[in-house]
């Protein structure tokens, strides 16, 4: 009779012995701290190569006799993979002095020249060399001359959907240090420079080749 009552209690409670067995008080273990207010800002991003390895990084695996975890960068294919996006632009109607100030402020040596900041339709390029050769040497007044008077055109361009090797070929062929990237609507969306190739292509031989070809003295007609 007693065993029958225990079985009924167990079925009702879903616990052995009807929940009347040993009950231990559950408290903090001392291992995991109690949840509390979190600091402001995004959580730090930790790559798989450094999980649980502290400052040793991926080499930390060697301390435990395990294989090092290698994470290879994704190989670029298109111009969009290596270009610097959303370059600073100026207008054809801007004063040359304003364009020079933009170069100084953003520490760049080239500005795409666009019809408007809204559509960014590319119409030319102005470089630090243009400022030196066409403003200083030809004694333009930078506060009275507009960008249209000294900008370079037509412009050698690429599409962000082109293979990045095309941009490299154009840089070597035309001896240009930078190639603007223009989409199908004529909008400038990026620039590929020698620095972009060095930092994102990860090919020392190709970087050296581009530098050599771009810097080669141009042959003049006899």
VMD Tcl script that draws the C-alpha trace (Angstrom):
set ca {
  {0.00 0.00 0.00}
  {2.85 2.35 0.92}
  {4.69 1.58 -2.35}
  {1.49 2.27 -4.31}
  {1.15 5.74 -2.72}
  {4.81 6.56 -3.59}
  {4.28 5.52 -7.21}
  {1.21 7.76 -7.49}
  {3.12 10.73 -6.03}
  {6.01 10.14 -8.47}
  {3.65 10.14 -11.44}
  {1.99 13.37 -10.29}
  {5.22 15.29 -9.65}
  {7.36 13.80 -12.42}
  {10.21 13.49 -9.88}
  {11.61 10.37 -8.20}
  {10.03 9.86 -4.82}
  {7.51 12.57 -5.57}
  {10.15 15.23 -5.10}
  {10.58 14.37 -1.46}
  {14.20 13.27 -1.80}
  {17.42 15.17 -1.02}
  {17.33 18.92 -1.65}
  {20.64 20.81 -1.85}
  {20.82 24.57 -1.75}
  {22.17 25.89 -5.06}
  {24.32 28.99 -4.76}
  {27.07 30.76 -6.68}
  {29.93 28.50 -7.66}
  {32.60 31.14 -7.46}
  {33.67 30.35 -11.03}
  {31.37 32.51 -13.12}
  {30.67 36.01 -11.87}
  {27.12 37.17 -11.40}
  {25.64 38.93 -14.43}
  {25.63 42.68 -14.14}
  {25.65 45.88 -16.16}
  {27.63 45.53 -19.38}
  {30.06 48.22 -20.51}
  {28.89 50.51 -23.27}
  {29.94 49.92 -26.86}
  {30.29 46.87 -29.10}
  {31.85 43.68 -27.85}
  {35.45 43.19 -28.98}
  {35.84 41.10 -32.12}
  {38.18 38.15 -31.59}
  {39.25 36.15 -34.63}
  {39.29 32.34 -34.49}
  {43.08 32.46 -34.71}
  {43.31 34.00 -31.24}
  {40.52 32.20 -29.38}
  {41.80 31.16 -25.98}
  {45.40 31.94 -26.85}
  {45.86 35.38 -25.40}
  {48.69 37.50 -26.71}
  {50.42 34.50 -28.29}
  {47.87 34.48 -31.13}
  {47.77 31.47 -33.42}
  {51.27 30.46 -32.27}
  {49.74 29.70 -28.88}
  {48.74 26.29 -30.15}
  {52.41 25.31 -30.17}
  {52.53 25.66 -26.39}
  {50.14 22.73 -26.15}
  {51.65 20.59 -28.90}
  {48.79 21.32 -31.28}
  {48.86 22.41 -34.90}
  {48.82 26.14 -35.55}
  {45.55 27.50 -36.90}
  {46.19 29.27 -40.19}
  {43.65 31.71 -41.62}
  {44.50 32.82 -45.15}
  {43.19 36.12 -46.54}
  {40.64 35.89 -49.32}
  {42.36 36.37 -52.68}
  {41.01 39.45 -54.51}
  {39.44 39.02 -57.93}
  {37.67 42.23 -58.93}
  {38.62 45.88 -58.77}
  {36.05 46.33 -56.02}
  {38.07 43.93 -53.87}
  {41.13 46.19 -53.74}
  {39.86 49.71 -54.41}
  {39.58 52.44 -51.80}
  {35.86 53.17 -51.65}
  {34.03 56.53 -51.63}
  {36.96 58.85 -52.41}
  {36.88 62.51 -51.51}
  {35.77 64.53 -54.56}
  {35.67 68.15 -55.65}
  {33.59 70.05 -58.20}
  {34.79 71.41 -61.51}
  {33.57 74.83 -60.36}
  {35.49 74.78 -57.05}
  {38.38 77.16 -56.58}
  {41.78 75.53 -56.99}
  {42.66 76.69 -53.48}
  {39.65 74.77 -52.12}
  {40.76 71.60 -53.91}
  {44.28 71.98 -52.50}
  {42.83 72.39 -49.01}
  {40.83 69.16 -49.44}
  {44.01 67.32 -50.40}
  {45.78 68.68 -47.34}
  {42.89 67.93 -44.99}
  {42.43 64.33 -46.14}
  {46.11 63.66 -46.88}
  {45.50 62.59 -50.49}
  {47.35 63.41 -53.70}
  {44.40 63.18 -56.08}
  {40.76 64.23 -56.25}
  {38.13 62.99 -58.69}
  {36.33 65.97 -60.20}
  {32.55 65.48 -60.38}
  {29.56 67.39 -61.72}
  {27.87 67.38 -58.31}
  {28.34 65.78 -54.92}
  {24.88 64.24 -55.34}
  {25.48 62.14 -58.46}
  {29.32 62.12 -58.47}
  {29.49 61.90 -62.26}
  {33.21 61.88 -63.09}
  {34.41 64.64 -65.43}
  {38.13 64.85 -64.64}
  {40.91 64.40 -62.10}
  {43.12 66.88 -60.27}
  {46.40 65.82 -58.69}
  {49.07 67.37 -56.53}
  {51.21 67.39 -59.68}
  {48.58 69.50 -61.47}
  {48.84 71.99 -58.63}
  {52.62 72.10 -58.92}
  {52.90 72.20 -62.72}
  {49.82 74.11 -63.80}
  {49.28 76.46 -60.87}
  {52.73 77.22 -59.50}
  {54.81 76.89 -62.67}
  {52.26 78.65 -64.90}
  {51.51 81.22 -62.20}
  {47.78 80.64 -61.88}
  {46.08 82.40 -58.98}
  {44.69 79.51 -56.92}
  {42.08 81.81 -55.35}
  {40.83 83.03 -58.74}
  {41.17 79.88 -60.87}
  {38.67 77.04 -60.87}
  {39.43 73.32 -60.96}
  {38.10 72.92 -64.51}
  {40.97 75.07 -65.78}
  {43.71 72.75 -64.57}
  {42.13 69.28 -64.17}
  {43.26 66.33 -66.30}
  {40.88 64.85 -68.88}
  {39.89 62.53 -70.43}
  {40.32 60.09 -67.57}
  {41.49 56.47 -67.81}
  {38.97 54.46 -65.78}
  {37.96 50.97 -64.72}
  {34.72 49.43 -63.52}
  {34.55 47.94 -60.01}
  {33.35 44.75 -61.71}
  {36.48 44.48 -63.90}
  {39.19 41.97 -63.00}
  {41.71 43.85 -60.88}
  {44.48 42.87 -63.31}
  {42.88 45.24 -65.82}
  {43.51 48.19 -63.51}
  {47.13 47.08 -63.09}
  {47.53 46.78 -66.88}
  {46.13 50.30 -67.40}
  {48.40 51.74 -64.72}
  {51.44 50.21 -66.40}
  {50.36 51.09 -69.95}
  {49.52 54.73 -69.21}
  {52.06 55.14 -66.40}
  {49.41 56.17 -63.90}
  {49.69 55.82 -60.14}
  {45.92 55.79 -59.60}
  {42.88 54.57 -61.54}
  {39.36 55.81 -60.66}
  {36.58 53.22 -60.50}
  {33.36 54.23 -62.22}
  {30.08 52.30 -62.23}
  {27.67 51.88 -65.15}
  {25.94 55.19 -64.38}
  {29.20 57.17 -64.62}
  {29.42 57.61 -60.85}
  {32.88 57.43 -59.28}
  {32.79 54.84 -56.51}
  {36.45 54.22 -55.75}
  {40.14 54.58 -56.63}
  {42.88 52.01 -57.04}
  {46.35 53.27 -56.19}
  {49.77 51.66 -55.96}
  {49.27 51.49 -52.20}
  {46.01 49.53 -52.66}
  {47.84 46.98 -54.81}
  {50.63 46.64 -52.26}
  {48.26 46.25 -49.31}
  {45.51 44.08 -50.82}
  {46.97 42.00 -53.65}
  {49.67 40.48 -51.41}
  {52.03 39.91 -54.34}
  {55.43 41.55 -53.88}
  {56.51 40.76 -57.44}
  {53.39 42.37 -58.91}
  {53.77 45.44 -56.70}
  {57.39 45.84 -57.80}
  {56.39 45.42 -61.44}
  {53.75 48.15 -61.23}
  {56.16 50.53 -59.49}
  {58.83 49.89 -62.14}
  {56.51 50.41 -65.11}
  {54.79 53.50 -63.69}
  {58.12 55.12 -62.83}
  {59.82 54.32 -66.15}
  {60.84 57.52 -67.99}
  {58.58 58.25 -70.93}
  {60.20 58.12 -74.34}
  {60.04 61.38 -76.26}
  {59.79 61.61 -80.03}
  {63.08 62.40 -81.82}
}
mol new
graphics top color blue
foreach p $ca { graphics top sphere $p radius 0.5 }
foreach p [lrange $ca 0 end-1] q [lrange $ca 1 end] { graphics top cylinder $p $q radius 0.2 }
display resetview
